[in-house]
Amino acid sequence: MFHSEHSSPSAQLGQGVRAPAAARGRADALPAHHQPRRVIRGETFDPINPLNGRPPSLAHIDWFACTLKPPKDKTQTWLAEAVESIFGIPAQLWRPRRGGWQGYETCFDIANLGLVAFGGNAQRATAHISLNGHGCTGVRDWNAVRRWCDVHDARITRVDLAHDDFEGETVNFDQAVQWWESGKFNSGGRSPDAHSHNDHGSNKGKTFEVGRRANGKFCRIYEKGKQLGDPASPWCRVEVEFRGKSRVIPLDIVTRPGEYLSGAFPCLAYLCERQDKVRTTRVSLKITYDRMVKWLRMQCGPALHVMTDVEGGDAAAVLVQVLRPGMPKRLCDIPVCGGESLAGAMA
């Protein structure tokens, strides 16, 4: 969650745009589609009426962050126009944050919706836009977001995908524990770490976490309704957080969140007939793979060449004779993010 500082009424943005007096520090001054309700961690669902008049969906975006290079001569005004036109957040809601952010010299909090940061040599003329749950709820057209990112070569640095089971029938705390114990969070290698947080009968909500945020893929299954204050609510949510540090997050994840959430772990495959994966990238994996190919060419290349001649140039006939099941130990031992093996990462 972003922490917002109250700036003075004279704080201005871009070409002298100033927040209306009634809007300063007041949540009810936000645009209608960004109005917060009873929330925790930035989401906007109501525990009494979770859908808030909206139809249920397979999955939705609960956090979005990207990095791109805006025009040098008008960075601030260009970003203000982009955030308003693409994400639906007016520039009047920007508030300056002291001290910058993550190496960026200039940072603006956007009410309780996210932040925009830019400036500074450390970040190589890039800018960063980040929206929390409130901000993502107000996005009207994720297709437009995807096109905009594509046009401006924006790189997604974080995206959270979420699915809500309002009855808690398919997704719940006990089911999450059972999935982990039966290896259904295993993507081909060793099982990822898991942690549980029990409310010990207080009905404030239990949470089961799988993986580590530092590894780029992190799953959280928790009793959403209870955490929002309804001790009798069965509402449970499953979230998967992807970070771009060790993964290349595809742009179409924002238009097909259900398929990517379904492909995040084997236990979530039931959500959608199609499963897509966010690929893991590791320098050590590529180096080891390249070395294996070089060794194979040097040691076995001549023999494979002779076999190909014998088989009349039919490479498939050669492979049938020499392939055998298994994975070289040098590849099996590589620690791929999120507990995945090479096979799981490349699948």
C-alpha positions in Angstrom: 0.0 0.0 0.0 1.2 3.5 -0.8 1.4 6.0 2.0 0.1 9.4 1.0 1.4 12.7 2.5 -0.8 15.7 2.7 0.7 18.5 0.6 0.0 22.2 1.0 -2.9 23.7 -1.0 -0.4 25.4 -3.2 1.0 22.1 -4.6 0.8 22.2 -8.3 1.2 19.8 -11.2 2.4 20.2 -14.7 1.0 23.4 -16.3 -0.3 24.8 -13.0 -3.2 22.4 -12.5 -4.3 22.6 -8.9 -6.5 20.2 -7.0 -9.9 21.7 -6.1 -10.1 22.7 -2.4 -12.9 20.2 -1.8 -10.7 17.4 -3.1 -7.7 17.9 -0.9 -7.4 14.9 1.5 -11.0 13.8 0.9 -11.7 10.3 -0.4 -15.2 11.2 -1.4 -13.8 13.7 -4.0 -12.4 10.9 -6.1 -14.0 10.0 -9.4 -17.1 7.8 -8.9 -15.3 4.7 -10.3 -12.4 5.2 -7.8 -14.6 5.7 -4.7 -13.2 3.4 -1.9 -15.4 1.3 0.3 -14.5 -0.8 3.3 -11.0 -1.9 2.3 -7.8 -3.6 3.3 -4.6 -3.5 1.3 -6.1 -1.2 -1.3 -8.9 -3.4 -2.6 -12.4 -2.0 -3.2 -14.8 -4.9 -2.6 -17.6 -4.6 0.0 -17.8 -7.6 2.4 -21.6 -7.2 2.5 -22.0 -6.9 -1.3 -18.7 -8.2 -2.8 -19.7 -7.6 -6.4 -20.8 -4.0 -5.8 -23.2 -4.3 -8.8 -20.5 -5.7 -11.1 -20.8 -9.1 -12.7 -18.4 -11.8 -11.4 -15.2 -12.5 -13.3 -12.8 -15.3 -13.5 -9.9 -13.1 -12.5 -9.0 -9.4 -12.2 -5.9 -7.2 -12.0 -5.3 -6.2 -8.4 -2.0 -4.4 -8.9 -0.3 -3.1 -11.9 3.1 -1.4 -12.3 5.2 -0.6 -15.4 8.3 1.2 -16.4 8.8 3.2 -19.7 10.7 6.1 -21.2 8.5 9.2 -21.6 9.5 12.2 -23.8 12.4 14.1 -22.2 11.1 17.6 -22.8 7.7 17.2 -21.2 7.9 14.2 -18.9 5.6 15.4 -16.2 2.8 16.7 -18.3 3.0 13.8 -20.7 2.7 11.3 -17.8 -0.2 13.3 -16.3 -2.1 13.1 -19.6 -1.3 9.4 -20.0 -2.4 8.5 -16.5 -5.7 10.4 -17.0 -6.5 9.1 -20.5 -5.4 5.5 -20.1 -6.0 4.8 -16.4 -8.8 7.2 -15.7 -7.1 9.1 -12.9 -7.2 12.9 -13.1 -4.0 14.9 -12.6 -5.6 16.9 -9.8 -5.2 13.9 -7.5 -1.4 14.0 -7.7 0.5 14.9 -4.5 4.3 15.4 -4.3 6.2 13.0 -2.1 9.3 14.2 -0.4 12.6 12.4 -1.1 11.6 10.7 -4.3 11.2 6.9 -4.6 13.4 4.0 -5.4 16.1 6.1 -7.1 13.7 8.4 -8.9 14.2 12.1 -8.0 10.5 13.0 -8.3 7.5 11.1 -7.0 3.8 11.8 -6.8 1.3 9.9 -4.8 -2.0 9.6 -6.6 -4.5 9.9 -3.7 -4.8 6.3 -2.4 -4.6 4.8 -5.9 -0.9 4.5 -6.6 2.1 6.6 -7.6 4.1 8.0 -10.5 7.9 8.5 -10.3 10.4 9.9 -12.7 13.7 11.8 -13.0 17.2 11.0 -11.9 20.3 9.5 -13.6 20.0 6.3 -11.6 16.9 5.3 -13.5 18.2 6.1 -16.9 15.4 8.6 -18.0 12.6 6.1 -17.3 9.4 6.7 -15.4 7.4 4.3 -13.2 3.6 4.1 -12.9 2.1 1.9 -10.2 -1.6 1.3 -9.3 -2.8 -0.6 -6.3 -6.2 -2.3 -5.9 -8.1 1.0 -5.9 -6.4 2.2 -9.0 -6.9 -1.0 -10.9 -10.6 -1.1 -10.1 -11.1 2.2 -11.9 -9.4 1.1 -15.1 -12.2 1.0 -17.7 -10.3 -0.7 -20.6 -7.4 -3.0 -20.1 -7.1 -3.5 -23.8 -6.3 0.2 -24.1 -3.7 -0.3 -21.4 -2.1 -3.1 -23.3 -2.0 -1.2 -26.5 -0.6 1.9 -24.8 2.2 -0.3 -23.2 3.0 -1.8 -26.5 3.2 1.5 -28.3 5.5 3.1 -25.7 7.5 -0.1 -25.1 6.5 -0.2 -21.4 7.8 -3.1 -19.3 5.5 -4.5 -16.7 7.4 -4.8 -13.5 4.6 -6.1 -11.3 1.1 -7.5 -11.7 -1.2 -9.2 -9.2 -4.0 -11.5 -10.5 -6.9 -12.3 -8.2 -9.9 -14.7 -8.2 -12.7 -14.5 -5.7 -14.8 -17.4 -4.4 -17.5 -15.7 -2.6 -18.9 -18.9 -1.2 -15.5 -20.4 -0.3 -16.5 -23.7 -1.8 -13.5 -24.2 -4.2 -10.9 -21.9 -2.8 -10.5 -21.8 1.0 -7.8 -22.1 3.6 -8.0 -25.8 4.2 -8.1 -26.5 0.5 -4.9 -24.4 0.0 -3.1 -26.5 2.7 -4.3 -29.7 1.0 -3.1 -28.5 -2.4 0.4 -27.8 -1.0 0.6 -31.1 0.9 -0.3 -33.0 -2.3 2.3 -31.1 -4.4 -0.1 -29.1 -6.5 1.9 -25.9 -6.1 4.9 -27.8 -7.6 5.7 -26.6 -11.1 8.1 -29.3 -12.0 10.9 -29.0 -9.3 11.0 -28.8 -5.6 7.9 -27.6 -3.8 8.0 -23.8 -3.0 8.1 -22.7 0.6 4.7 -22.2 2.3 3.6 -20.2 5.4 0.2 -20.2 7.1 -1.3 -17.5 9.4 -4.0 -18.8 11.6 -6.5 -16.5 13.3 -6.9 -19.1 16.1 -10.6 -18.8 16.2 -10.9 -15.0 16.2 -12.6 -15.1 12.8 -10.4 -12.3 11.6 -9.3 -14.4 8.7 -6.7 -17.1 8.0 -4.0 -16.8 5.2 -1.9 -19.4 3.4 1.1 -18.1 1.5 3.2 -20.0 -1.1 6.6 -18.9 -2.5 8.6 -15.8 -1.9 8.1 -12.3 -3.3 11.8 -12.0 -3.9 11.6 -14.9 -6.3 9.1 -13.1 -8.5 6.1 -15.4 -8.0 4.1 -15.3 -4.8 0.6 -16.8 -4.0 -1.7 -15.7 -1.2 -5.0 -17.5 -0.4 -6.9 -15.8 2.4 -10.3 -15.3 3.9 -11.1 -12.0 2.4 -14.6 -11.4 3.9 -13.4 -12.0 7.4 -10.4 -9.8 7.0 -12.8 -7.1 5.8 -14.7 -7.4 9.1 -17.5 -10.0 8.5 -16.7 -12.9 10.8 -19.3 -15.1 9.1 -18.3 -14.4 5.5 -17.1 -17.5 3.5 -15.6 -15.2 0.8 -12.0 -16.4 0.0 -9.6 -14.9 -2.5 -6.5 -16.3 -4.3 -3.9 -13.9 -5.5 -0.8 -14.5 -7.5 1.8 -11.7 -7.6 4.3 -11.7 -10.5 7.3 -9.4 -10.5 9.5 -8.7 -13.5 12.9 -9.0 -11.8 13.3 -12.6 -12.8 10.5 -12.9 -15.3 9.4 -11.3 -18.5 5.7 -10.5 -17.9 3.8 -10.5 -21.2 1.6 -7.5 -22.0 -1.5 -9.7 -22.7 -1.6 -10.7 -19.0 -3.7 -7.6 -18.4 -6.3 -8.7 -21.0 -6.3 -12.4 -20.1 -5.7 -12.5 -16.4 -7.7 -15.7 -16.0 -5.5 -17.8 -18.3 -2.3 -16.6 -16.6 -3.7 -17.1 -13.1 -4.9 -20.6 -14.1 -1.3 -21.3 -15.4 0.5 -20.0 -12.3 0.2 -23.3 -10.4 -1.2 -26.8 -11.2 -3.8 -26.4 -8.4 -5.3 -23.4 -10.2 -5.6 -25.1 -13.6 -9.3 -25.7 -12.9 -10.1 -22.0 -13.3 -9.7 -22.0 -17.1 -9.5 -24.5 -19.9 -6.5 -22.6 -21.2 -3.4 -22.0 -19.0 -0.6 -19.5 -19.9 2.6 -19.2 -18.0 4.8 -16.2 -17.1 8.2 -17.5 -18.2 11.1 -17.6 -15.8 14.4 -16.1 -17.0 17.7 -16.9 -15.3 21.2 -16.0 -16.6 22.7 -19.0 -14.9 20.1 -21.3 -16.6 21.0 -19.9 -20.0 24.7 -20.2 -19.4 24.5 -23.8 -18.3 22.2 -24.7 -21.2 24.6 -23.1 -23.7 27.5 -25.0 -22.2 25.6 -28.3 -22.5 24.9 -27.6 -26.2 28.6 -26.8 -26.7 29.7 -30.0 -25.0 27.2 -32.0 -27.0 28.4 -30.5 -30.3 32.1 -31.1 -29.4 31.8 -34.6 -28.0 28.9 -36.1 -30.0 28.6 -33.8 -33.1 30.7 -36.0 -35.4 28.9 -39.2 -34.4 25.5 -37.5 -34.9 26.7 -36.3 -38.3 27.6 -39.8 -39.3 24.2 -41.1 -38.1 22.4 -38.4 -40.0 24.1 -39.5 -43.2 23.3 -43.1 -42.6 19.6 -42.2 -42.0 19.5 -40.3 -45.2 19.4 -36.9 -43.5 16.4 -37.9 -41.3 17.3 -36.1 -38.0 14.2 -37.4 -36.3 15.4 -41.0 -37.0 18.7 -40.2 -35.3 17.0 -38.6 -32.2 14.7 -41.7 -31.8 17.8 -43.8 -31.4 19.8 -41.7 -29.0 17.2 -39.9 -26.8 16.4 -41.2 -23.4 14.2 -39.8 -20.6 15.8 -37.7 -17.9 17.4 -34.3 -17.1 21.1 -33.6 -16.8 22.0 -33.1 -13.2 23.7 -29.8 -14.0 20.3 -28.4 -15.1 18.3 -30.1 -12.3 20.4 -28.4 -9.7 19.8 -24.9 -11.0 17.6 -23.0 -8.5 14.9 -21.5 -10.6 12.6 -18.9 -9.1 9.5 -20.0 -7.3 10.8 -23.5 -6.7 10.4 -24.5 -10.4 12.9 -26.8 -12.2 14.1 -26.1 -15.7 11.3 -28.2 -17.1 8.7 -26.3 -15.0 10.2 -22.9 -16.0 10.3 -23.7 -19.7 6.9 -25.4 -19.9 
